[in-house]
Amino acid sequence: MQAVIVSSFGGSDVLQVVERAEPAPGPGQVLIQVEAAGVGSVDVTARNGDYQPLPEPGFVPGVEAAGTVVAVGAAVDAHWVGRRVFALGRNGAYAEAVVADLCDVVRLPDGVGAVDAVALGVNALVAHLALRRAHVEEGERVLVRGAGGGIGLMAAQLAAASGGVVTAITSSPERGERLRGLGVTHVRDRTAGRDGGAETYDVVVDPVAGAELGRHIEALRPNGRYLLVGAAGGAPAPDAFAGIMTTYHNSPSLFAFSLNSVDAATVGQAAAELFGRADRGALRAVVEERMPLAEARRAHERLESTPVFGKIVLRP
């Protein structure tokens, strides 16, 4: 089978297309014929050698795959063969076939295709499970930083569906219009100046971090909740969390969330719920670009060089 490997840790040039033997499913596993693989920041982190636990060079990157089960291992019901599924694993998705533990596999509804499944994937799961902690109520003001990115797009939709009045920070008027079409009420263009304004919010969803994190903590209303779900903008300033003390009497809450802290059963239940919403038209997958598997290097360069709106998807 064709696969993409990380030959050594480094830039996008370390991604190489190779031929490998198709893997065989072990006990409790299934073999999936991959129809779509998601490209995300975690793949770039692994390629750079910054991901923990760190795999050895020569590994196949990619944690999100969707396709059809073509074989099962011992202790797996043969009825899984032929089912369309989404799989969330540690690596291996950049290939024509991938083995996944059954506990990491979710069956897809008929109305959700493979491309849409990986476009939702990790981004929707992070946004959904993080927002559960915030308990967004009807009419609460929600600020989403980096709203054109994968997690931000999902968070904006899910917060709006919960009744939140969503303000999205993005990088262009065109993106702002697209966000309004996804349920966002207000849009702020971060290229026009300071990206948060003087408004205050009940909930802030932040996949960016970076130099502006502290100022957004200070924008919380009394009993506000700050959800830190990524660091696309780099590490925050050393004094970023000093804002918690300056707003102490407002009783702010700060949640740092990683999908790695969630057990497989909870992730599976959440994924099934999200795919069900997508099947009903209540949640939209947003795809930036589809590329052949052999163009994985270009996919990484695209992700790292220019802002994307939604997900880049590889097609074997």
SVG drawing of the C-alpha trace seen along z (x, -y; Angstrom):
<svg xmlns="http://www.w3.org/2000/svg" viewBox="-32 -49 48 63">
<polyline fill="none" stroke="black" stroke-width="0.4" points="0.0,0.0 1.0,-3.6 1.8,-5.5 3.5,-8.7 6.2,-8.5 8.2,-10.9 11.7,-9.9 13.4,-12.1 12.2,-14.9 12.1,-18.3 10.3,-20.4 7.8,-19.3 10.6,-17.9 10.9,-14.9 7.5,-13.6 8.1,-10.8 5.7,-8.7 6.6,-5.0 5.2,-1.5 4.6,0.6 2.9,3.9 -0.7,3.6 -1.0,3.9 -2.9,6.8 -5.4,6.2 -4.5,7.7 -6.9,8.8 -9.5,6.1 -8.6,4.2 -10.0,3.5 -8.4,2.7 -9.8,-0.3 -9.5,-1.1 -8.8,-4.9 -10.9,-7.2 -9.9,-10.4 -7.3,-11.5 -7.3,-14.8 -4.3,-17.1 -3.9,-19.0 -1.4,-20.8 -0.8,-17.6 0.6,-16.1 3.0,-19.0 4.0,-18.8 4.8,-15.1 6.7,-15.7 8.8,-18.3 9.7,-15.9 7.9,-17.9 5.0,-15.5 4.9,-13.4 5.1,-10.4 7.5,-10.8 7.4,-8.0 10.6,-6.8 11.3,-8.2 9.8,-6.2 6.3,-6.4 3.2,-7.1 1.6,-10.4 -2.1,-11.2 -4.5,-10.7 -7.8,-11.0 -9.0,-8.5 -12.4,-7.7 -13.2,-4.8 -14.5,-1.3 -13.7,1.7 -12.2,4.4 -10.9,6.9 -11.2,7.6 -8.9,9.1 -9.6,11.7 -12.5,10.9 -14.1,8.4 -17.5,9.2 -17.3,9.9 -20.3,7.7 -17.9,4.7 -16.6,5.6 -18.2,3.3 -19.1,0.6 -18.2,-3.0 -16.3,-4.4 -14.2,-7.2 -11.1,-6.3 -9.1,-8.5 -5.7,-7.0 -2.1,-8.0 -0.7,-7.8 -1.0,-5.9 -3.8,-7.7 -1.6,-9.0 -1.9,-5.6 -4.2,-3.6 -5.1,-1.4 -4.8,-1.8 -5.3,0.5 -7.3,-0.9 -8.4,0.3 -12.1,1.0 -12.5,-1.3 -11.3,-4.2 -13.7,-3.5 -17.1,-5.2 -19.6,-4.1 -20.7,-6.9 -24.3,-7.8 -25.3,-7.4 -25.4,-11.1 -21.8,-11.8 -19.1,-11.2 -15.5,-10.3 -14.2,-13.8 -16.8,-15.5 -16.0,-13.0 -12.3,-13.9 -13.2,-17.6 -15.3,-17.4 -13.0,-14.9 -10.6,-16.1 -11.6,-19.8 -15.3,-19.1 -14.5,-16.8 -12.2,-19.3 -14.7,-22.1 -17.6,-20.0 -16.0,-18.5 -14.4,-21.8 -17.6,-23.7 -19.3,-21.1 -17.2,-22.5 -18.3,-26.0 -22.1,-25.2 -23.0,-27.9 -26.5,-29.2 -29.1,-31.0 -28.0,-34.6 -24.5,-34.3 -21.8,-36.2 -19.1,-33.9 -15.9,-35.0 -14.1,-32.6 -10.5,-33.4 -9.0,-32.0 -12.5,-31.3 -11.4,-30.5 -9.3,-27.6 -10.6,-24.1 -11.4,-24.2 -12.6,-27.8 -15.1,-26.9 -16.5,-24.1 -16.6,-26.1 -18.4,-28.9 -21.1,-26.6 -21.6,-24.6 -21.7,-27.7 -24.3,-29.3 -26.3,-26.1 -26.3,-26.2 -27.9,-29.6 -24.7,-31.7 -24.3,-35.1 -21.1,-34.4 -18.4,-36.9 -15.7,-35.5 -12.2,-36.9 -10.9,-36.2 -8.5,-37.6 -10.6,-39.0 -14.1,-40.4 -14.6,-37.4 -14.0,-35.0 -16.3,-37.0 -19.2,-36.6 -18.6,-32.9 -18.7,-32.7 -22.0,-34.6 -23.3,-31.9 -22.4,-29.4 -24.3,-31.1 -21.9,-33.8 -23.6,-37.0 -20.6,-39.4 -17.2,-39.4 -14.0,-41.1 -11.2,-41.5 -7.9,-41.0 -6.0,-42.6 -7.8,-45.9 -6.3,-46.4 -6.6,-45.0 -8.8,-41.9 -11.1,-41.8 -12.4,-45.4 -13.6,-46.6 -16.5,-44.1 -16.7,-41.5 -17.7,-37.9 -19.2,-35.1 -17.1,-32.5 -13.9,-32.8 -12.8,-29.8 -9.1,-30.2 -7.2,-27.8 -4.6,-30.6 -2.9,-31.5 0.1,-33.7 0.7,-37.3 -2.9,-38.3 -4.0,-35.6 -3.7,-37.8 -5.8,-40.6 -8.6,-38.2 -8.6,-36.7 -9.3,-40.3 -12.3,-40.5 -14.2,-37.9 -17.4,-39.0 -18.2,-38.0 -18.2,-34.2 -16.7,-34.0 -15.1,-30.9 -11.9,-30.8 -11.3,-27.7 -7.7,-27.3 -7.8,-24.6 -4.7,-25.2 -1.7,-27.4 -1.6,-28.1 -0.2,-31.5 2.6,-30.2 3.3,-30.3 1.7,-33.1 3.7,-35.8 5.2,-34.8 2.7,-37.1 -0.3,-36.1 -2.2,-34.6 -1.8,-37.7 -5.2,-38.7 -6.7,-36.1 -5.6,-38.1 -6.7,-41.4 -10.2,-40.0 -10.1,-37.9 -13.4,-39.4 -15.2,-38.4 -14.6,-34.7 -13.2,-33.8 -12.5,-30.1 -9.7,-28.9 -9.9,-25.5 -7.1,-24.1 -8.4,-21.2 -6.7,-18.4 -8.4,-15.5 -5.6,-13.3 -7.2,-13.5 -10.5,-12.0 -11.1,-8.2 -11.9,-6.4 -15.5,-5.6 -16.3,-9.3 -14.6,-10.3 -16.6,-7.7 -19.9,-8.8 -19.1,-12.4 -18.1,-11.6 -21.3,-9.7 -23.3,-12.6 -21.4,-15.1 -21.8,-12.9 -25.5,-12.6 -25.8,-16.4 -24.0,-16.6 -26.3,-14.0 -29.3,-16.1 -27.7,-19.3 -27.2,-20.8 -23.4,-20.9 -21.4,-21.7 -18.1,-20.3 -15.8,-22.9 -13.2,-21.8 -10.4,-24.1 -8.9,-21.8 -8.8,-18.2 -5.4,-16.8 -4.1,-13.5 -2.3,-11.5 1.0,-11.9 0.7,-15.6 1.0,-15.4 4.1,-17.6 2.2,-20.4 -0.7,-19.9 1.7,-20.6 3.3,-23.6 -0.2,-25.0 -1.2,-24.5 2.0,-26.2 2.3,-29.0 -1.1,-30.6 -4.3,-30.8 -6.8,-28.0 -10.5,-28.1 -11.5,-24.6 -9.7,-21.3 -7.2,-20.1 -8.0,-16.5 -5.8,-13.9 -7.5,-11.4 -5.6,-8.1"/>
</svg>
